[in-house]
Amino acid sequence: MKTRACYVMRDQVENLIPTIMKQSVTSKSRQSEKLMSVVSVVVVTFVYLLAMALSAD
């Protein structure tokens, strides 16, 4: 029984890990990260307060 050999070209894996691990350290990404954190906190707080208001009735 023969199996088909799968080959990976060297160009496909060369410098693959450094490109994956490369991080973009810019103020824009930090600002968007902070904004997403604030939005998340606001949404969670709103849902919590809404649940408290509905359960009080």
TORZATI-543732 format. One line per field, with one value per residue: residue in three letters; residue number from 1; z, x, y of N, C-alpha, C, CB in turn. Coordinates in nm, 3 decimals, padded with zeros to 5 digits, always signed. Each point is the difference from the previous one (the first is absolute). Glycine has a CB too. Example, Ala and Ser with C-alpha at 12.3 -4.5 7.8 and 13.67 -1.06 7.14 Angstrom:
! TORZATI-543732
r = (ALA; SER)
k = (1; 2)
n_z = (+00.780; -00.197)
n_x = (+01.319; +00.154)
n_y = (-00.569; +00.222)
ca_z = (+00.000; +00.006)
ca_x = (-00.089; +00.082)
ca_y = (+00.119; +00.119)
c_z = (+00.000; +00.073)
c_x = (+00.090; -00.077)
c_y = (+00.120; +00.109)
cb_z = (+00.125; -00.215)
cb_x = (-00.189; +00.118)
cb_y = (-00.117; -00.063)
//
This chain:
! TORZATI-543732
r = (MET; LYS; THR; ARG; ALA; CYS; TYR; VAL; MET; ARG; ASP; GLN; VAL; GLU; ASN; LEU; ILE; PRO; THR; ILE; MET; LYS; GLN; SER; VAL; THR; SER; LYS; SER; ARG; GLN; SER; GLU; LYS; LEU; MET; SER; VAL; VAL; SER; VAL; VAL; VAL; VAL; THR; PHE; VAL; TYR; LEU; LEU; ALA; MET; ALA; LEU; SER; ALA; ASP)
k = (1; 2; 3; 4; 5; 6; 7; 8; 9; 10; 11; 12; 13; 14; 15; 16; 17; 18; 19; 20; 21; 22; 23; 24; 25; 26; 27; 28; 29; 30; 31; 32; 33; 34; 35; 36; 37; 38; 39; 40; 41; 42; 43; 44; 45; 46; 47; 48; 49; 50; 51; 52; 53; 54; 55; 56; 57)
n_z = (+00.000; -00.214; +00.257; -00.259; +00.111; +00.146; -00.183; +00.240; -00.290; +00.200; -00.058; +00.250; +00.220; -00.091; +00.310; +00.130; +00.259; -00.108; -00.108; +00.282; +00.163; -00.185; +00.285; -00.234; +00.269; -00.156; +00.247; -00.189; +00.207; +00.255; -00.120; -00.044; +00.302; +00.124; -00.176; +00.107; +00.307; -00.040; -00.135; +00.243; +00.213; -00.160; -00.022; +00.305; +00.097; -00.183; +00.112; +00.304; -00.037; -00.151; +00.241; +00.211; -00.163; -00.013; +00.316; +00.089; -00.138)
n_x = (+00.084; +00.157; -00.057; -00.032; +00.322; -00.199; +00.255; -00.034; +00.105; +00.255; -00.238; -00.167; +00.235; +00.158; -00.068; -00.246; +00.110; +00.042; -00.301; -00.121; +00.160; -00.077; -00.125; -00.102; +00.192; -00.268; -00.060; -00.190; +00.021; -00.045; -00.271; -00.121; +00.072; -00.164; -00.256; -00.026; +00.007; -00.244; -00.182; +00.036; -00.103; -00.264; -00.093; +00.029; -00.170; -00.247; -00.030; +00.000; -00.237; -00.186; +00.011; -00.086; -00.264; -00.105; +00.029; -00.186; -00.260)
n_y = (-00.118; +00.213; +00.190; +00.187; +00.039; +00.229; +00.137; +00.219; +00.147; +00.001; +00.210; -00.133; +00.066; +00.285; +00.123; -00.234; +00.133; +00.294; +00.005; -00.101; +00.218; +00.274; +00.133; +00.204; +00.132; +00.197; +00.177; -00.189; -00.237; +00.192; +00.112; -00.286; -00.093; +00.241; -00.064; -00.295; +00.097; +00.190; -00.217; -00.201; +00.203; +00.069; -00.300; -00.065; +00.250; -00.073; -00.290; +00.096; +00.197; -00.211; -00.202; +00.220; +00.070; -00.301; -00.057; +00.268; -00.147)
ca_z = (+00.000; -00.011; +00.041; -00.075; +00.081; +00.002; +00.007; +00.030; -00.061; +00.097; +00.003; +00.082; +00.143; +00.033; +00.081; +00.034; +00.141; +00.027; -00.054; +00.085; +00.132; -00.010; +00.058; -00.042; +00.120; -00.038; +00.090; -00.054; +00.048; +00.144; +00.018; -00.034; +00.107; +00.115; -00.035; +00.010; +00.142; +00.056; -00.055; +00.065; +00.137; -00.007; -00.038; +00.111; +00.107; -00.042; +00.008; +00.143; +00.056; -00.059; +00.067; +00.137; -00.008; -00.037; +00.108; +00.111; -00.018)
ca_x = (-00.084; +00.080; -00.065; +00.048; +00.090; -00.034; +00.120; -00.018; +00.108; +00.081; -00.045; -00.120; +00.031; +00.115; -00.032; -00.142; -00.019; +00.020; -00.109; -00.117; +00.026; +00.027; -00.107; -00.003; -00.009; -00.030; -00.096; -00.134; -00.050; -00.022; -00.122; -00.115; -00.009; -00.060; -00.138; -00.074; -00.012; -00.101; -00.129; -00.035; -00.042; -00.130; -00.103; -00.020; -00.066; -00.137; -00.074; -00.015; -00.100; -00.127; -00.044; -00.039; -00.126; -00.106; -00.025; -00.058; -00.147)
ca_y = (+00.118; +00.121; +00.125; +00.115; +00.083; +00.143; +00.081; +00.141; +00.076; +00.073; +00.139; +00.010; -00.007; +00.082; +00.119; -00.004; +00.034; +00.144; +00.081; -00.021; +00.058; +00.143; +00.080; +00.139; +00.083; +00.137; +00.063; -00.023; -00.128; +00.014; +00.079; -00.084; -00.099; +00.069; +00.027; -00.126; -00.031; +00.089; -00.044; -00.126; +00.029; +00.068; -00.098; -00.093; +00.075; +00.025; -00.126; -00.031; +00.090; -00.036; -00.122; +00.037; +00.074; -00.093; -00.094; +00.072; +00.009)
c_z = (+00.000; +00.051; -00.080; +00.092; -00.011; +00.020; +00.029; -00.058; +00.105; +00.012; +00.091; +00.149; +00.040; +00.070; +00.039; +00.144; +00.028; -00.054; +00.082; +00.132; -00.004; +00.053; -00.049; +00.125; -00.044; +00.095; -00.048; +00.052; +00.150; +00.027; -00.030; +00.106; +00.124; -00.026; +00.012; +00.146; +00.064; -00.047; +00.068; +00.142; +00.001; -00.032; +00.115; +00.114; -00.034; +00.012; +00.145; +00.063; -00.054; +00.066; +00.142; +00.000; -00.032; +00.113; +00.121; -00.010; +00.057)
c_x = (+00.088; -00.080; +00.062; +00.085; -00.043; +00.127; -00.037; +00.119; +00.073; -00.046; -00.121; +00.031; +00.118; -00.045; -00.147; -00.024; +00.026; -00.112; -00.126; +00.018; +00.025; -00.120; +00.013; -00.021; -00.017; -00.103; -00.143; -00.058; -00.027; -00.127; -00.123; -00.020; -00.064; -00.148; -00.085; -00.018; -00.109; -00.139; -00.045; -00.050; -00.137; -00.111; -00.029; -00.073; -00.147; -00.086; -00.023; -00.108; -00.139; -00.058; -00.045; -00.135; -00.117; -00.033; -00.064; -00.151; -00.072)
c_y = (+00.124; +00.119; +00.113; +00.087; +00.146; +00.080; +00.145; +00.073; +00.081; +00.145; +00.019; +00.005; +00.088; +00.128; +00.005; +00.045; +00.148; +00.087; -00.016; +00.073; +00.150; +00.078; +00.143; +00.085; +00.144; +00.056; -00.023; -00.131; +00.006; +00.079; -00.083; -00.107; +00.061; +00.027; -00.126; -00.040; +00.084; -00.040; -00.129; +00.023; +00.067; -00.099; -00.095; +00.070; +00.025; -00.126; -00.038; +00.087; -00.030; -00.127; +00.028; +00.072; -00.094; -00.098; +00.068; +00.005; -00.118)
cb_z = (+00.121; -00.197; +00.233; -00.152; -00.034; +00.092; -00.159; +00.213; -00.216; -00.052; -00.232; -00.179; -00.002; -00.196; -00.114; -00.165; +00.059; -00.005; -00.227; -00.107; +00.066; -00.199; +00.202; -00.231; +00.136; -00.241; +00.059; -00.205; -00.182; +00.040; -00.060; -00.245; -00.091; +00.055; -00.155; -00.223; +00.008; +00.007; -00.221; -00.139; +00.069; -00.073; -00.239; -00.066; +00.059; -00.156; -00.219; +00.010; +00.025; -00.218; -00.143; +00.066; -00.074; -00.238; -00.079; +00.018; -00.202)
cb_x = (-00.183; +00.126; -00.047; -00.203; +00.192; -00.231; +00.117; -00.133; -00.126; +00.193; +00.087; -00.123; -00.088; +00.125; +00.184; -00.032; +00.065; +00.243; +00.099; -00.041; +00.093; +00.152; -00.011; -00.090; +00.144; +00.054; +00.171; +00.060; +00.126; +00.247; +00.126; +00.037; +00.203; +00.223; +00.077; +00.091; +00.241; +00.169; +00.055; +00.171; +00.241; +00.115; +00.074; +00.208; +00.220; +00.083; +00.099; +00.241; +00.177; +00.075; +00.156; +00.243; +00.127; +00.072; +00.193; +00.207; +00.036)
cb_y = (-00.124; -00.096; -00.088; -00.006; -00.163; -00.048; -00.155; -00.047; +00.011; -00.150; +00.029; -00.121; -00.228; -00.095; +00.121; -00.185; -00.235; -00.041; -00.019; -00.224; -00.218; -00.039; -00.148; -00.059; -00.160; -00.048; +00.172; +00.131; -00.118; -00.010; +00.207; +00.044; -00.119; +00.105; +00.183; -00.071; -00.061; +00.186; +00.109; -00.116; +00.023; +00.212; +00.015; -00.127; +00.109; +00.178; -00.075; -00.067; +00.176; +00.105; -00.132; +00.018; +00.206; +00.021; -00.135; +00.135; +00.130)
//
